[in-house]
């Protein structure tokens, strides 16, 4: 809400352009700027929009630091960088038309799908992925599973970006089912033990998965208001992979859920690049996720 307010100081009248903004904790604050020119509140805001956006970003950062604090990984500098990304992302979405937004998301989903697939050994190139997603064609000689993984990732990520999934047990099971369509008939939680090749990590046995997943969701709900979204998404990802609740598709579903948490809290979605496979898969990095 933008409005003009006048103040009389020593027989002189001053005009202030004011905007009420809602901060992360739900409280409303007022930002104001002294203006000397005439015009309506809306006209003046068009001129000073960047001032108000920057002021709100500073207030948000102050509150984030107060709410979540800092540590050796999520430093003040790192938090400021992440919050600047969030502010820029929100501004960008506000300025884009529906068609422009869809184009941006299409390009993101193509790159996300390519890299997420590649982390799991899928051989499709970025060009192949684009053909499957946008031209409904399949490159010659490619495995059908790779095609279905690509097609299904698009469907799930579209729903993630539209806010169609939440961090709930039924949503996670549904997400997994949509990703595994035409790939594998094994749906729901695993019935047999699974293992991570080359990594000495003990995964949750099948009989304990339902209880551990309920505990994970309860932990998330308890942490969501007191842990920064980026840190929360990383920790959730690590805990989810330690359970490895499904027969197959755990990595893909885990990365989808990172973006459910981020986009659900106003942050841009992220891509874990295939070039980061080694550091992403290291046992010591996995333990950091669990911290």
N, C-alpha and C positions, 0 to 999 in steps of 0.2 A: 504494500500500500504506500503510495507516494502522495505527499501533500505539502502545502506551503504554510509556514508559520511566521508571524511577525513579532518582533520584540522592540519595545521602546526603551532605549538606554540614553539618559541625559538628553532628552528631547530629540533624539535621533531614532529613526525607525530602521530596523534591520530585517531583511527577509532571509529565511532559512528554508532550504529544500530538505524535506525529511522523508525518511523511508523506514517503515517498521519491518524488521526481519525476524524470522523465527530461527533460533539457534539449535544446535544439536540436542540439547537437553529439553527442548520444547519451550523454553522461555523466549519472550519477545523483547527485542531491544530496538531502540531507535537510533538511526544514523542521520546526522544532519550536516548540511554544508551551507555556508554563507554564500548568497548569490546577489549580485549587484544589478544584473540585467532583468528586464521584464519578461513576461511570458507565463504560460500556464505551467502547472506542476509537471504534466506529461511532456511538454516541450522541453523544459529544463532538464528533466531526467534523461531525455534522449542525448543531451549534451554531456551530462555528468555521470552516465551509467557506469563507466569504468571506475570512477571514484567510489561509488557505492559498492560495486562488486569487490573491489580491493579491500574496502573497509570491512565488509562482511567476511571476506576470507581471513582477515586478521583476527576478527572476533572468534570465528570458528576455530582457528588454530589455537588461540589462547584457551578456549574451552576444551578442545581435544587434549591439549597438554595437561590441563587441570584434571580432566576426567580419567585419562589413561596413564599419565606419567610417561617416563622414558626408561630405557635400559640400554645395555651395551649394543643391542642390535637395532632397536627402534629408538634411535637418538632423536634429539630435538631437530637436528638438520634433516634427518631422514623423514621424520614426521612432517616437517614443513614441506618437503618435496612431494610427499604423497598427498597432502592436503591441497597443495597447489594443483596437482593433477585432477583431484576431485572437483575443485572449483572450475577449472578449465573445461572439464568434461561436461559439467552441468550447464555452463554457459554455451558450449557448442551445441548441445542437444536443444537448448531453447531457441537457438538461431536457425536451426535446420528445418526445412520443410519436411513433411512426411516422406516425400520421394527421396530427398537428399539423405535423410536419416536411414532409410531402407538401403540406399546405395552404400553408405558407410558401414552399416551392419553386415551387408552382404560381403564386402571386402574383408571385414574382420573375421567373419565366420569361415570364409575360405582359408584364410591364413591359420586360424585357430585349428580347424579340422585337419589341415595338412600336417601341422606340427604335432598335434595330439596323436594323430594316427602314426606318424613317423616314430614317436617315442615307443610305440608298441610294435614296431617292425613292419608297418604297412609300407609297401613299395610305391604307392602312387605319388607322382610328382605334384607340385602345386598346379601345373597346367592340367594334369589328369583330374585333380580334385575340382577345379573350376569347370571342367567339361561335365563332370557328374552333377555338380550342384546347379549349374546355370544353363547348360545345353542339353541336359538329360541324356548324355551320351557316355559310353564307357570306352576307355582306351583298349585297343586290341591286346590280347594276351594277359590281361589282368584277372586275378582271382575274384570270383563273385563275392567272397567274404569282404575283400577290401572295398569293393563297390558299395556293399550294404553298410559297412562301417562308416563310410563317407556320407552316404545318403542319410543314415539314421542320426549321425552327429549333427547334421544340419537341422534336422527336425527338433532335436533336443535343445540345441543352442538357441534356435529361434524362440523357443518357449522360455528358456532362461532369460534372454534379453527382454522378453515381453513381460517378465515378472510372473510367469506361470508356474514356477516351482518355488517351494519353501523348504526350509530345513526341518522336515517332518518325515517320520518313518515311512508313511504311506507314499509321500512324494518321491522319496529315494527309491523305493521299490518300483514305483511307476516309471521313473526315469530310466532305471536299469532295463525294465521290460521294453520300453520304447527303443532304447539303443540296441537291444539284442534281437529286434524284430528281423526275421528271415535269416538270422545268423546262428542262433542256438535256441533249442527248445527249453533249456534249463532256465527256469525263471524263479524268482524268489530267492531266499537265502540258500547257501550251499548245503549240500547233503553229505559231501565228502571233504576231507581236509585238503587244503591247497598250500602251496609253498612258493617262495620267491627264490628263483634259481640264483645261486651265487651270493646270497645274502643270508647271514646267520640271524634271522629274525623269526621268532616264534609267533605264528598267527593264531587267531582265536579258533578253537575247534568248533565244528558245526553246531554241536548241541548248546554251545554258549552264545552263539551269534545273536539270537533275538534279545537276550538279556543285555548283552554288551551294546547293542544298537540303541536300546532304550536308555541305557546309561549315557551313551554318547549324546543323544538328543537332549537329555536332561542337563548334561554338562554345558552344552551349547546354550540352552535357554538361560542357564544361570550366569553364563559368561558374557552374553551378547551386549549387556549394558555397561560392562566394566572392563572390556577388553577391546582394543582398537580393531577395527574390521579386518585390516590386513593381517595382523598378528593372529586374530581369531581364525581367519580362513586357513592360514598355514597350519595352525595347531589342529584344527578340525580335520584337515587333509591327512596329517600324519596319524591321528587317532583312527580315522576311517580306514586307512591302508593297513594299520596294524590289526584291525579286525578282519579285513578282506572278506566281507560278508557274502560275496557272490562267487559262483564257480568261475566266472569269466567277466571281463569288463570292469574290474574294480578301478584300474588306473583311470580309464576314461570317465567313469562316474565320479571318481574323486576329484578330477579336474573340473568337471561340470559344477560340482558343489562349491569349489573355490569361488567360481563366478556367481553362483546363486547368492553367496554371502556378500560378495563385493558389490554387485549391482543392486542387491536388495537394500544396501545402505548408502547408495548414491555414488559409489566408486566405479571407475571404468573397469570393464572386464580385462583379464590379462591372459597372455599366452606364455606357456612354458615351452621355449624353443627346443627343437631337436638338437641344436648345438649345445644345449645345457644338459643333455642327457646324463653325462658322467657325474656332474655335481648333483643333479636332481636325484640320481639313483644311489649315491654313496650312502652307506649305512650311517656315517656320522652326521650327514645332512638329514637323514631320515629321523635321527634322534633329536635334532634341533626342532623338527616339525612337532615332535611330541612334547617338547619342553613346556 
